[in-house]
Structure formats: structure tokens, C-alpha cells
């Protein structure tokens, strides 16, 4: 029986790998299984999400989430990232802003985060005019439900209130001309110590959050806005990571609610899907027979000679190194969802190679690829965790962190503190002057990167 149980577990894991990671090994074209080529708001004919064949998922019967094939973003957009303490961690929000800054600089998108610990949808609804709409966002993401689900088994009243308040948020945004991405809550890893229902199991809580996810889909469809499925990718990725890496891997964080960097990467992945981001960072094409090279927009070809391709890039890939087996590492999250395949494609294509394989050197790292792999295209962002963009990327990310840290102070301590109570409009004006150089520093940190790719036959 132990052998049979072991085989069942292995089969379940293999199925999960196929469901969660299969698209990461498919062609980088936009007709992938991830739905990148789907029409806007298209929903599969299959009414429910596919799931791993494992008892862990037995009770989850989730409505199929919509997928999007067009970008929701427009040049000059002002993005508001709204949510509770998970948003106030300033982790997935930071990933999103840094990504949009380096990967899509031509859109010139500005970002503000509005995370507030302990908040429910009704709490944000009460403050959104004062804190958010005054800055005239053009697009907004929401991520509520964690506190709304009350850390207990689902009850109809929980769903009714979440639907009512979340719909009111969407309608208020729409009335102000804001395009909305209605995000689902994430998952939990255990019943947290602040829960008042100690008898509720982790499964009880996640089934409750799954109900709110379904309500979110219905709101997005009825209000004709977009939906970001945070819950389902996180739940599956967490289970997969525990099987692949270690039993104490916590996708939802040590307290069961607040994720580390791996969980926040999965959250950012979900919102990028909701935003319909195209994901093409760039393509570098080399024809060894013709001794010519071309590069896609956002990059300038400096030279190509004797297998040395020199490029100046104005767009960066998202860079993250670290141990893929640790839940506090962004790179680990990248191994659990097809982030690089869908949103971080920096391709090197080498045609007409006569050798069987080639050594590709980029920065201080080298990898060997077959001629066939190179002809199909190698994703440099996935293969080279440390690369010539890494140093410049860190500077942009640090500037984003400084700005987002101030935004929490601006809203929570200033607007809602003694300064705001004494004279709110003067406080807004003064703090905006403090924020401006921080926002300018983000843009200034994005500088062209000149780098060389060596291609040597083996």
C-alpha cells in the first residue's frame, strides 16, 4: 500500500507539473496554452478550471477565469494598485511597477500603491475618493477578500457583502473614467493566529476564498472590466512547491497570509495576465551564414562581427537571481508559474549554424545550446539569472521601493494623521512635492545598457 500511495502522489505531481509548468516549455508564440491569443474577455467552453488529480484539490470546483489577448494599458496611464496589508507589503506592487518601468518604458506608465493593513473592500470604498481618485488614475487593480472572508468557513452573508462592496468600488472607478482589474484574493497556508474561528481548517478558509474568487469573476463580467486570478495560481503553486522543493515551503508566507517574494511574484504574474501585457522584451536574430544580425524595437544594434553581437538596449528584462527552492526568492516564484515564458521573453535566435552546438556568453556567464535550440530561440532572461542588465535593474527597483515606501507614509501617516486633520489640502500639496523627486528618480534610473553576446561553435 505504501508503494501505491507513493505512485499516486507521483502521478499527481506530474499532472500538476503539466498543468502549471507545461506552458513554460511550449513555443514562445502568443498562441500558447496560457490563453495569450484569446479574444478580450474570452472564457473557455470548459466551465471549470483544470486541476491536478490529487486529493488536495478534490473539493475545489472553480469557474473558468477569463483570459485576455489585448493589452489593457495605454500610453501615459496612471496605475493605482489597491489592496489590504498584502498590498501594503509593497512586494507584488513593486514587481509590477519595476516591470512596467523597465519592460515597457515607451508607455511611460506612472504607478501609486494604496495598500492598507487590515482593510476590507468596504474600508477602501470609504477612503477611495480622498486617497486615490484625487490623483486621477486611469487604470486600477484591486486585491481584496482576504480580510473580507473573516478567516472562517464560507457563509452567504460573507459573499453578499463582498459582492456589494466590490461592485461599488468598480462602479466608483468606472464613474471616474478608470479601467479596472478586479483581482481575486490569494490563498492561505494555514489558519492564522489572529483568526477568531480556531476550528476552521486551511481547506475551509481556501474554499471560502475560492467562493470570493468566483464572485469576482461575476463582477468583472457584469461590469465589463477585467479580472486577475490570484487565488488559483497561488494555491496550485504552493502545493507544487511543497512537493518539488520542501514540505515547509510557504507560498502564502510564514503566518499563512502574507506571502514572501515567491508568492508575490505569483501575484504579480496574475495581475500582468489581467492587464494583458504582451511580454516581448526583445528579439535578437543572428544569421551565421549571412554574417548579419537584427534586433527588435527597444534595442539598437551596435555591431556584429566574429560571433560577437553588441547591442544597446533601452528595454530591460525582469531580473531575479537566487535559490529557486526558497519561498523568499523571486526566482523561486518564476519556477512555479510561466512568468518568463509569458512576460519576460528576451530571445536570442541564431540561424544557419553549422556546428552541432554553440557556447553563448552573456556578461560573465556562459551556456551551451544546440543549434536547434538556438534556431528556435533561447530566452536569455530565463537562462541567465545574472546578466548585463542586473546591476541597472537593481537601481530601478531601489528607486521604485523608495517611492512606494513614501506612498504608504503619505497616505496613512500624513493624509490620515494629524497633518491631514489640520489641513488636508495643504498636506496633499506638501507631500506631493516630496513625492515628485522620488517619482523622477524612478525614470532617471532607467538608462540604456550596452551589452555583448558571444556565440562560439563547440
Beta strands, then each sheet from edge to edge (+ up, - down):
strand 1: 78-83
strand 2: 110-115
strand 3: 139-143
strand 4: 179-183
strand 5: 226-228
strand 6: 280-287
strand 7: 292-295
strand 8: 299-305
strand 9: 308-313
strand 10: 345-351
strand 11: 357-362
strand 12: 365-370
strand 13: 378-379
strand 14: 449-457
sheet 1: 2+ 1+ 3+ 4+ 5+
sheet 2: 7+ 6- 10- 13+
sheet 3: 8+ 9- 14+ 11- 12+
end
